[in-house]
Amino acid sequence: MPAATPPINHTVSIFERLYANLPPLVPQAVVEDMGRALEQVKADQELSTEELEDVMIAFGKKVWPYIQAFEEFYQVYENQLGEKLLRQRSSPALQRSYQLFKEMGGTWRDLYAGSMAHVFGHEERTELGQVLVDIKCDIRAFAFQAVTATDRAAYETRIREFARIADDISDRLTALEGLAAAEQEHPSLAAEIRAQVRAFEYGLAFLGPKVDYQAVCSAPEHFQGRRLELKIRV
């Protein structure tokens, strides 16, 4: 059998990370189905990249509400605990450099962006990188515990809210696909609409940038404008 191509390997790796990092309360049936699907795509040497993406999109739509809700809570906990943990785990030299970093206008968030890295020496940057990785792991573990205990009710509420958004996005994407199918006069516009639908689906499956809900909502109006432009050109 032919070896899997690099694009397939890369996409499978994304699928593996997605499966390995599912947040709490994803239905067990979904988790099990996703695990079986992952093993199947890893074993299928004939699978195309597009077919693999279709599998990921199907599961992405199911787990997207849980991941979005969990990410919100994670960000709250990170804002509450991150800087405190950094100070506790840093060497005296790194603490002094971090204080200078803050006095120069840097923030906790800026550390992840790597901005103003010149403030830290080589050894301090190495230490900082490891400390940030450890902090992220610890906060994630804390978040897992919190959303299944003290913050469970609020977490479940946000899951339901994101699920409604996901359903609405799915309905709007179906409508866009219908718009593309009905576009007989301008085949290039139909292809453009389908490409945009795919891009939105990538966002739901964590294969691309986060899906922009407002962009999804405004897409029909955008493509109506594009159709008018094409008619004027003709």
N, C-alpha and C positions, 0 to 999 in steps of 0.2 A: 504494500500500500504506500502511496506517496506521503511524504512527511507533511505535517501541517505547515501552512505558510506563515510568515511572521505576523501579518495582520490578524490572522486567526488566533495565533498564540497570544497576541496582545489583548484581543477582545476576551479570550478565555480567562486571562489573568484578571481582567476587570470583573468578570463574572465571579471568579473565585473570591476576590476581595469583597465584593458585594455580599456574597453568601456568608462569608466568614464574619462579617461585621454587621449582621442584621440586628436591629435594636430590639428591646423587649416588646412582648405582646403580639408580635407577628404570629398569626394563627399557625398552629403546628402543622396543619395540612399543607399550608403554603410552603413552610420551611422544608417539609419532606419532599413535596413535589419539586421544589427548586433544587434540592440536593440531587434528586434522581436525574433531573434535566441536565444538571452540571456534569454528572458522570457520563451521561449519554453523549453530550456534545464533545467531551474530551476524548471519547472513544471513537467518534465518527470521523474518520479521516476524509470522507467525501463531503462533509458539510461546508457550505460556502459561508463567507463572511456575512452576507445578507441574511441567510437563514439563521445563523447564530444571533445576529442582531435582533431578528424577529422574536426569538426565544427570550432574549434579555428584555426586550420591550414589553412582552407579555407579563413577565414577572416584575419588571420595574414598575408597571402601573399598579400592581398589587401591593408592593412594599413601600412605594413612594410616600404615602401618608404617614407611615410609621417613622421613616427616616427623617422626614421634614419636622415632625413633632419632636422627635428625640434631639435633633440638631438644635432646636430652639432651647430646650432645657439644658443641653450641654453648654451652649453659649452663656446662659445665665450662670451656671455653676463655674464656668471658666472665669467669668468676670469677677465672681465672688472670691474664688480660691486661687486663681492663677498666680497673681503677684505675690500673695502670701507664701505659697509653696516655693516660688522662685527664690525668695529671700531666705527661706529655711534651708534650702538645698544648695545654695551657692557658696563657693569659697569666699573668704574675705575680699580677695582681689576682684572677683567677679561682682560682688556686692558693691564695691566702690565704683567700678566701671558702670554698673547699672544705674547707680545714683547720678553719675555724671551724664549718662545717656538721658535720664529723665530731666535733668536740669537744662539740657540742650533741646528740650522739646519732644523727646521720644516718649512713646507710650508702650504699654504692655503689648498691644496689638502690633506695634511696629516691629517688635522682635521677630515675629513670624514672617514679616515681609522682607526682613534682612536689611531694612533701611538703617542708615547711620552705623553700619557695621564697623566703620573705621574707629569707632570709640573703643572697641574691644580688641585686645591683642590676639595673636594666633591661638595661644593656649586657652584664653578665655572664650574665644569663639567655639573652640572644640568642646569645652566644658558646657557652654551655654546650649549648644545643639543637643547634647545628650540630656541635659536637665529639662529642656523643653519637650523632648520626646517622652521622658519619664513622667513629666507633669501631665501631658496629654493623656497618657495611658491611665494614670491615677484618677484624673477627673472623669474620664470615660467610665471607669469602674464605679466611681461614686455616683455618676449620673444613672447608670444601670440600676443601682440599688435604690436610689431615690425615686425614680419613676415607677418602680414596682412596689413602693411602700408609701412614704409620706406624700409624695406628689403624684400618686397614681391617678387619682380622680381628674386632676388638671391635665395630666398627660393623655388620658383617654379622651377627654373633651377635645383636645387639639388634634388627636388622631381622627376623630369623627369630622372635625371641621376641614382638615386637609383631605379627607376622603371625599367630602362633597366637592371640594375644588377639583380633585382628580377626576371625579365623574363628569363634572362640567367641562373640563379640558377634553376628556375623551369624546364627549358629545360634539364639542366644537370641532375637533379634528375630523370626526366622521362627516360633519357638514362640509368641511373644507375638501375632503376627498370627493364628496358629491359634487362640489363646485368644479373640481378638476375634471371629473368624469363628464360633466355637462358642457365643458368648454371645448366646442368643436371648431370655432373660428380661429383660435390662436393656440395651436399645439404647444408652442414654446411657453405660453402662460400656464397651460395645464401642467407642464413639466416643472415650472417654477413653483406652483402651488404644492405639488407632490413633494418637491424637495424641501419646502418649508415645513410641511407636515412631518416629514422624516426628521428634520432638525428638532422640532418640538418633541417628538418621540424619543430622540436621543437624550434630551434633557430629563425625561421621565425615567429613562433606563440608566442614567448616570454615565452615558457614553459621550456626552458633550456638555456644554455650558448648561447651568441650571435653567429650567424652562421658565420663561417670563410669562406669567399669567396675563398681564395686560397686553402683551404682544399677541398672545393667542386670541384674546377677545377682539382686538382691533384688526386681526388678519383679514377677515372678509372685506372690510372697508378698504384696506390697503390694496387688495387684489382687484376690487372693483375700480379703484383708481388706476391700477396698472392696465386693466382692460381698456379703460377710456383712453389712456395714453397710446396704446397700440392701435386703437381705431382711428385716432387723430392722425397718427403717422401714415396710416394707409390712405 
